[in-house]
Amino acid sequence: MRSIKFSLSKKPVNAWDAAVLLVEAYFSAKLKSDQVLDLLPNDFIGQRRASCQSLFLGALRHGHRSRAAFKPMLRKTPRPIVEAILLVAGYEFYSEPSERHPKIVHHAVERSKKLVNRFEQGFLNAVLRKLPAAIEKIDPDSSTADFYSHPDWLVNHWSQSFGEDATRELLEWNQQIPEQTIRIYDPPKRLPEFLTPTPWDGFYRISRSVDWQHQVAPLLDGSAAYIKDPSTRLASALLGPSSGMDVLDLCAAPGGKSYDMAHQMHHSGRIVAVDLPGSRVPRLRENFSKLTALGLEAEAVECDVLQLNKAILEERNLPTRYDGVMLDAPCSNTGVIQRRTDVKWRLRPKDIQECAQLQLELLIAASGFVKDGGRLVYSTCSIEEEENRSVVDHFLHTEAGSQFRLEDQSISLPWETGHDGAGAFLLIRTN
Ligand SMILES: C[S@@+](CC[C@H](N)C(=O)[O-])C[C@H]1O[C@@H](n2cnc3c(N)ncnc32)[C@H](O)[C@@H]1O
């Protein structure tokens, strides 16, 4: 990873070159797209950063289609930097009118002189000239997965789960650039002009032209607002904690669900949050310090939920049973592909079943901390039945699950709800 930092610190690096280096880093290092974006130096700001981010994410969002178009023109696998140039230019061809295409080719060929060897420059020159027509030729009916830039297996899997029409709506949804929404817990009477209301109470759309540093960041200083998608409200609404309760938030980092629950509890009571030791915990703690400032008792415990036990909680003078337990499980993320476009590149067919197995184990572990009569919410940002209702049904057939009943559920399928996908299930402990 030092090499990309080094290349980007050489000035001046324009947004296009930086985007190519980020795409190369994405495919060379096994990092997520937001981790790759974090490699941009701190002084890479303003319009340059925004253009770089848009080209990088656009290249990933439309990359399967670009790849399908240039693959037949390759005799051998190109170096990742060469492929990165093709993916960035492929996105530009897609997003700009055809009269601009010759300029895009010229620009890419010129910039490539700094990035690749002479042989590769010649190769790029030849392929880039043919690429717009090859992209144009991809047919939405006979090559649906390529056209909507998704892996074949995922499109086949969804077609079986949801049918072809719904799958096409989902693919179209995933290819759009996501809206950013903010949840404001106590909205002012007069909204700033860069926010517009949504159909979901307390959620506001943020204008794309907003100045994040000067207009949005001040709203996030206290605990009165949080950047989140409306789908995130479903799980906390099902758990419905109230003032004075003890709540255990499992798989809690960076604390979005805790935020909702703290407000539902009017900052009175206790939230104990658990997540794996690692890079996500500092943000959880930072968010918790904002919540405790308003009177809530809140503690973050760094621990694997599968290892969490009475002794670990007692050692910290924390309750061992809770009125409410939230389990926001790790998942395949298939409900949030519009927002996290690189999920399409990372996900493998076996991941869905592997997630489901881990989710069942986590749910069994979580159930041990619920008081008699208490509430347990199992939540994911997946739209897969295998990771949602099937996990809950399996759980109810286990020994631990036999002490619970399924009380309610909320499922969001993005093409129906108009926001991210999610599944949330409320289980009540009956004895
Ligand atoms: C969906 S994210 C949680 C989002 C969070 N609840 C929020 O609302 O901001 C899933 C989380 O599960 C955590 N995680 C995954 N496996 C875990 C485990 N075995 N024990 C504890 N946390 C785990 C990850 O570190 C990640 O933070």
Ligand as a Chemical Component Dictionary entry (heavy atoms), coordinates in Angstrom:
data_LIG
# 
_chem_comp.id                   LIG 
_chem_comp.type                 NON-POLYMER 
_chem_comp.pdbx_formal_charge   0 
_chem_comp.three_letter_code    LIG 
# 
loop_
_chem_comp_atom.comp_id 
_chem_comp_atom.atom_id 
_chem_comp_atom.alt_atom_id 
_chem_comp_atom.type_symbol 
_chem_comp_atom.charge 
_chem_comp_atom.model_Cartn_x 
_chem_comp_atom.model_Cartn_y 
_chem_comp_atom.model_Cartn_z 
_chem_comp_atom.pdbx_ordinal 
LIG C1  C1  C 0  -23.544 -4.294  9.773  1  
LIG S1  S1  S 1  -22.090 -3.836  10.590 2  
LIG C2  C2  C 0  -22.731 -3.079  12.020 3  
LIG C3  C3  C 0  -23.292 -1.687  11.829 4  
LIG C4  C4  C 0  -23.708 -1.057  13.150 5  
LIG N1  N1  N 0  -24.642 -1.886  13.881 6  
LIG C5  C5  C 0  -24.319 0.308   12.952 7  
LIG O1  O1  O 0  -25.553 0.421   12.951 8  
LIG O2  O2  O -1 -23.560 1.279   12.807 9  
LIG C6  C6  C 0  -21.564 -5.389  11.234 10 
LIG C7  C7  C 0  -20.530 -5.305  12.323 11 
LIG O3  O3  O 0  -20.335 -6.630  12.805 12 
LIG C8  C8  C 0  -19.032 -6.704  13.334 13 
LIG N2  N2  N 0  -18.731 -8.124  13.536 14 
LIG C9  C9  C 0  -18.566 -9.078  12.605 15 
LIG N3  N3  N 0  -18.364 -10.279 13.194 16 
LIG C10 C10 C 0  -18.396 -10.071 14.527 17 
LIG C11 C11 C 0  -18.232 -10.900 15.663 18 
LIG N4  N4  N 0  -18.018 -12.211 15.531 19 
LIG N5  N5  N 0  -18.320 -10.345 16.872 20 
LIG C12 C12 C 0  -18.526 -9.007  17.021 21 
LIG N6  N6  N 0  -18.708 -8.166  15.977 22 
LIG C13 C13 C 0  -18.636 -8.693  14.749 23 
LIG C14 C14 C 0  -18.201 -5.967  12.302 24 
LIG O4  O4  O 0  -16.983 -5.541  12.856 25 
LIG C15 C15 C 0  -19.146 -4.810  11.935 26 
LIG O5  O5  O 0  -18.832 -3.673  12.693 27 
# 
loop_
_chem_comp_bond.comp_id 
_chem_comp_bond.atom_id_1 
_chem_comp_bond.atom_id_2 
_chem_comp_bond.value_order 
_chem_comp_bond.pdbx_ordinal 
LIG C1  S1  SING 1  
LIG S1  C2  SING 2  
LIG S1  C6  SING 3  
LIG C2  C3  SING 4  
LIG C3  C4  SING 5  
LIG C4  N1  SING 6  
LIG C4  C5  SING 7  
LIG C5  O1  DOUB 8  
LIG C5  O2  SING 9  
LIG C6  C7  SING 10 
LIG C7  O3  SING 11 
LIG C7  C15 SING 12 
LIG O3  C8  SING 13 
LIG C8  N2  SING 14 
LIG C8  C14 SING 15 
LIG N2  C9  SING 16 
LIG N2  C13 SING 17 
LIG C9  N3  DOUB 18 
LIG N3  C10 SING 19 
LIG C10 C11 SING 20 
LIG C10 C13 DOUB 21 
LIG C11 N4  SING 22 
LIG C11 N5  DOUB 23 
LIG N5  C12 SING 24 
LIG C12 N6  DOUB 25 
LIG N6  C13 SING 26 
LIG C14 O4  SING 27 
LIG C14 C15 SING 28 
LIG C15 O5  SING 29 
# 
